Amino acid sequence: MIKKLSKWLSANQHAYLLFYFIFYLVAFFLLEHFERPYHLVHCFLDDFIPFNEYFVIPYFLWFLCLPLSLIGFMIYDKETFLNLCLMMFGGMTFCLITYAIIPNGLDIRGEIEGKNLFCQITRWLYSFDTPTNVCPSIHVASSLSIAFAVWKSQKLKAYLKFRYGTIALMILICISTLFIKQHSVIDVFCAILLSFFLYHVAYYTDWKSVVAKTKLYLLWEQRELRLGDDQKWEN
């Protein structure tokens, strides 16, 4: 099993990009637990959006959609996977840098008075997901990255219902952040701007050729050539 996995990774080294999550989780954890004064984010529109505990369902679906989209494209559509990584990881990195330079947070959460299951789940969410490091919203930016990747994937062109369904779900996830008071309208708006910028970079610039000229990529390419030569000798 380990040998098969090692062989697969040698042939699909783009999978190593998923190790980015180690950096992301460590950085996000440190920012969450490092107490600092932060700027409150608020928009008058936030006051007109009612709390609705049922939106916690699509909110939590994000935690399922994120790995499924990355793993699916990693295995079946390398080109889209690379573009998705650029959009998603680029957006996450930008957000982390923003949180570090401009600490921000929310003060729009109220007391949850309901006693149904979804209210309890939302209270549980509030207990570990603090209302800090919110603008731009990583939840929204990464959801839009998935929507863009699904829409642009050539291998999914024939699956129109799946594409529309995925995009609808991603939009619902974005909206859910507002109705359970996890984000302000400003957070969502900034994430949308960031996502469209990264979408343009991913699909309308020759970013891969720029990366190909970097020293890190050249070292990786040389390693690939050496591995190829070794396999020829083995055969």
MONOR-V32771 format. One record per pair of residues at least 4 apart in sequence whose C-alpha atoms are under 7 Angstrom apart, sorted by the first residue. I is the first residue (numbers start at 1). GAP is how many residues later the second one is. D is the distance in whole Angstrom. If there is no record, write none. Layout:
i=I gap=GAP d=D
i=I gap=GAP d=D
This chain:
i=1 gap=4 d=6
i=2 gap=4 d=6
i=3 gap=4 d=6
i=4 gap=4 d=6
i=5 gap=4 d=6
i=6 gap=4 d=6
i=7 gap=4 d=6
i=8 gap=4 d=6
i=9 gap=4 d=5
i=9 gap=6 d=7
i=15 gap=59 d=6
i=20 gap=4 d=6
i=21 gap=4 d=6
i=22 gap=4 d=6
i=23 gap=4 d=6
i=24 gap=4 d=6
i=25 gap=4 d=6
i=26 gap=4 d=6
i=27 gap=4 d=6
i=28 gap=4 d=6
i=28 gap=68 d=7
i=29 gap=4 d=6
i=30 gap=4 d=6
i=38 gap=65 d=5
i=38 gap=66 d=5
i=38 gap=67 d=6
i=39 gap=64 d=6
i=39 gap=65 d=4
i=39 gap=66 d=6
i=40 gap=64 d=6
i=40 gap=65 d=5
i=40 gap=66 d=5
i=40 gap=67 d=7
i=41 gap=63 d=7
i=41 gap=64 d=6
i=41 gap=65 d=6
i=41 gap=143 d=7
i=42 gap=4 d=7
i=42 gap=142 d=6
i=43 gap=141 d=7
i=43 gap=142 d=6
i=43 gap=143 d=6
i=45 gap=4 d=7
i=45 gap=140 d=7
i=46 gap=138 d=6
i=46 gap=139 d=6
i=49 gap=130 d=6
i=50 gap=129 d=6
i=51 gap=128 d=5
i=51 gap=129 d=5
i=51 gap=130 d=7
i=52 gap=127 d=5
i=52 gap=128 d=6
i=53 gap=65 d=6
i=53 gap=66 d=5
i=53 gap=69 d=7
i=53 gap=127 d=6
i=54 gap=64 d=6
i=55 gap=4 d=6
i=55 gap=121 d=5
i=55 gap=124 d=6
i=55 gap=125 d=6
i=56 gap=4 d=6
i=56 gap=62 d=7
i=56 gap=66 d=6
i=56 gap=120 d=7
i=56 gap=124 d=7
i=57 gap=4 d=6
i=58 gap=4 d=7
i=58 gap=114 d=7
i=58 gap=115 d=5
i=58 gap=118 d=6
i=59 gap=114 d=5
i=59 gap=117 d=6
i=59 gap=118 d=7
i=61 gap=4 d=6
i=62 gap=4 d=6
i=62 gap=111 d=7
i=64 gap=4 d=6
i=65 gap=4 d=6
i=66 gap=4 d=6
i=67 gap=4 d=6
i=68 gap=4 d=6
i=69 gap=4 d=6
i=69 gap=77 d=7
i=70 gap=4 d=6
i=70 gap=11 d=7
i=71 gap=4 d=6
i=72 gap=4 d=6
i=73 gap=4 d=5
i=73 gap=5 d=6
i=73 gap=7 d=6
i=73 gap=8 d=5
i=74 gap=4 d=5
i=74 gap=7 d=5
i=77 gap=4 d=6
i=78 gap=4 d=6
i=79 gap=4 d=7
i=80 gap=4 d=6
i=80 gap=69 d=6
i=80 gap=73 d=6
i=81 gap=4 d=6
i=82 gap=4 d=6
i=83 gap=4 d=6
i=83 gap=119 d=5
i=84 gap=4 d=6
i=84 gap=61 d=6
i=84 gap=62 d=7
i=84 gap=65 d=6
i=85 gap=4 d=5
i=86 gap=4 d=5
i=86 gap=116 d=7
i=87 gap=4 d=6
i=87 gap=58 d=6
i=87 gap=108 d=7
i=87 gap=111 d=5
i=87 gap=112 d=6
i=87 gap=115 d=7
i=88 gap=4 d=6
i=88 gap=54 d=5
i=88 gap=57 d=6
i=89 gap=4 d=6
i=90 gap=4 d=6
i=91 gap=4 d=6
i=91 gap=50 d=6
i=91 gap=103 d=7
i=91 gap=104 d=7
i=92 gap=4 d=6
i=92 gap=46 d=6
i=93 gap=4 d=6
i=94 gap=4 d=6
i=95 gap=4 d=6
i=95 gap=41 d=6
i=95 gap=43 d=7
i=96 gap=4 d=6
i=97 gap=4 d=6
i=98 gap=4 d=6
i=99 gap=4 d=5
i=99 gap=5 d=7
i=99 gap=34 d=5
i=103 gap=30 d=6
i=104 gap=28 d=6
i=104 gap=29 d=5
i=104 gap=30 d=6
i=104 gap=31 d=7
i=105 gap=26 d=5
i=105 gap=27 d=4
i=105 gap=28 d=6
i=105 gap=29 d=6
i=106 gap=25 d=5
i=106 gap=26 d=6
i=108 gap=73 d=6
i=109 gap=72 d=6
i=112 gap=7 d=7
i=114 gap=5 d=6
i=115 gap=4 d=6
i=115 gap=5 d=7
i=116 gap=4 d=6
i=117 gap=4 d=6
i=118 gap=4 d=6
i=119 gap=4 d=6
i=120 gap=4 d=6
i=121 gap=4 d=6
i=122 gap=4 d=6
i=123 gap=4 d=6
i=125 gap=4 d=6
i=126 gap=4 d=6
i=131 gap=51 d=7
i=134 gap=49 d=6
i=134 gap=53 d=6
i=135 gap=52 d=4
i=135 gap=55 d=7
i=136 gap=51 d=5
i=136 gap=52 d=7
i=136 gap=54 d=5
i=136 gap=55 d=5
i=137 gap=4 d=6
i=137 gap=50 d=5
i=137 gap=51 d=6
i=137 gap=54 d=5
i=138 gap=4 d=6
i=139 gap=4 d=6
i=140 gap=4 d=6
i=140 gap=34 d=5
i=140 gap=48 d=6
i=140 gap=51 d=6
i=141 gap=4 d=6
i=141 gap=50 d=5
i=141 gap=51 d=6
i=141 gap=54 d=6
i=142 gap=4 d=6
i=143 gap=4 d=6
i=143 gap=27 d=5
i=144 gap=4 d=6
i=144 gap=26 d=6
i=144 gap=51 d=7
i=145 gap=4 d=6
i=145 gap=50 d=7
i=146 gap=4 d=6
i=147 gap=4 d=6
i=147 gap=19 d=7
i=147 gap=20 d=5
i=147 gap=23 d=6
i=148 gap=4 d=6
i=149 gap=4 d=6
i=150 gap=6 d=7
i=150 gap=13 d=6
i=151 gap=12 d=6
i=153 gap=4 d=7
i=159 gap=4 d=6
i=160 gap=4 d=6
i=161 gap=4 d=6
i=162 gap=4 d=6
i=163 gap=4 d=6
i=164 gap=4 d=6
i=165 gap=4 d=6
i=166 gap=4 d=6
i=167 gap=4 d=6
i=168 gap=4 d=6
i=169 gap=4 d=6
i=170 gap=4 d=6
i=171 gap=4 d=6
i=172 gap=4 d=6
i=173 gap=4 d=7
i=175 gap=4 d=7
i=176 gap=4 d=6
i=177 gap=4 d=6
i=177 gap=5 d=5
i=177 gap=6 d=5
i=178 gap=4 d=6
i=178 gap=5 d=5
i=178 gap=6 d=6
i=178 gap=7 d=7
i=183 gap=4 d=6
i=184 gap=4 d=7
i=185 gap=4 d=6
i=186 gap=4 d=6
i=187 gap=4 d=6
i=188 gap=4 d=6
i=189 gap=4 d=6
i=190 gap=4 d=6
i=191 gap=4 d=6
i=192 gap=4 d=6
i=193 gap=4 d=6
i=194 gap=4 d=6
i=195 gap=4 d=6
i=196 gap=4 d=6
i=197 gap=4 d=6
i=198 gap=4 d=6
i=199 gap=4 d=6
i=200 gap=4 d=5
i=201 gap=4 d=5
i=201 gap=6 d=7
i=202 gap=5 d=7
i=206 gap=4 d=7
i=207 gap=4 d=6
i=208 gap=4 d=6
i=209 gap=4 d=7
i=211 gap=6 d=7
i=212 gap=5 d=6
i=212 gap=6 d=7
i=213 gap=4 d=7
i=213 gap=5 d=7
i=214 gap=4 d=6
i=215 gap=4 d=6
i=216 gap=4 d=6
i=217 gap=4 d=6
i=218 gap=4 d=6
i=219 gap=4 d=6
i=220 gap=4 d=6
i=221 gap=4 d=6
i=222 gap=4 d=6
i=223 gap=4 d=6
i=224 gap=4 d=6
i=225 gap=4 d=6
i=226 gap=4 d=6
i=227 gap=4 d=6
i=228 gap=4 d=6
i=229 gap=4 d=6
i=230 gap=4 d=6
i=231 gap=4 d=6
